[in-house]
Amino acid sequence: MFDSKMRLAMGFALSQVADGAIVDRLTFNGTIIETGTDSYRLAGTRARAEEPAKAG
């Protein structure tokens, strides 16, 4: 009934839902601790977000 590509796509979609549920469970009622340090990941994300605005 389903070919292998369809099964792979369905499995990936289910995996994304499961991953989201896991993250939701881990962060529910969590406390955010600010360490006062700069996040290199956040800096990289912000830099990538600004690149298209500079080009346009």
SETI-224276 format. One record per residue (C-alpha): chain; x, y, z; residue in one letter. Coordinates in Angstrom, 1 decimal. Layout:
> A,X,Y,Z,A
...
END
This chain:
> A,0.0,0.0,0.0,M
> A,2.8,2.5,0.9,F
> A,6.1,2.6,-0.8,D
> A,9.4,2.9,1.1,S
> A,9.6,6.7,0.5,K
> A,6.1,7.3,1.9,M
> A,6.9,5.1,5.0,R
> A,10.2,7.1,5.5,L
> A,8.3,10.4,5.3,A
> A,5.6,9.2,7.7,M
> A,8.2,8.0,10.1,G
> A,10.0,11.3,10.0,F
> A,6.8,13.3,10.7,A
> A,6.0,11.0,13.6,L
> A,9.6,11.5,14.9,S
> A,9.2,15.3,14.8,Q
> A,6.0,15.0,16.8,V
> A,7.6,12.7,19.4,A
> A,10.6,15.0,19.6,D
> A,8.4,18.0,20.2,G
> A,6.5,16.2,22.9,A
> A,9.8,15.2,24.7,I
> A,11.1,18.7,24.6,V
> A,7.7,20.0,25.9,D
> A,7.9,17.5,28.8,R
> A,11.4,18.4,29.7,L
> A,10.8,22.2,29.7,T
> A,7.3,22.2,31.4,F
> A,7.5,24.2,34.6,N
> A,11.2,24.6,34.1,G
> A,13.2,27.5,35.4,T
> A,15.4,29.5,33.1,I
> A,18.8,30.2,34.6,I
> A,20.6,33.2,33.2,E
> A,24.3,32.8,33.6,T
> A,25.3,36.2,32.3,G
> A,27.4,34.8,29.5,T
> A,27.0,35.3,25.8,D
> A,25.6,32.4,23.8,S
> A,27.6,31.6,20.6,Y
> A,24.5,29.8,19.2,R
> A,22.2,32.8,19.7,L
> A,24.8,35.1,18.2,A
> A,25.1,32.9,15.2,G
> A,21.3,32.7,14.8,T
> A,21.0,36.4,15.0,R
> A,23.8,37.0,12.5,A
> A,22.1,34.6,10.0,R
> A,18.8,36.3,10.5,A
> A,20.3,39.7,9.7,E
> A,22.1,38.6,6.5,E
> A,19.1,38.6,4.2,P
> A,18.0,42.0,5.5,A
> A,21.4,43.5,4.6,K
> A,21.4,41.9,1.1,A
> A,17.8,43.2,0.4,G
END
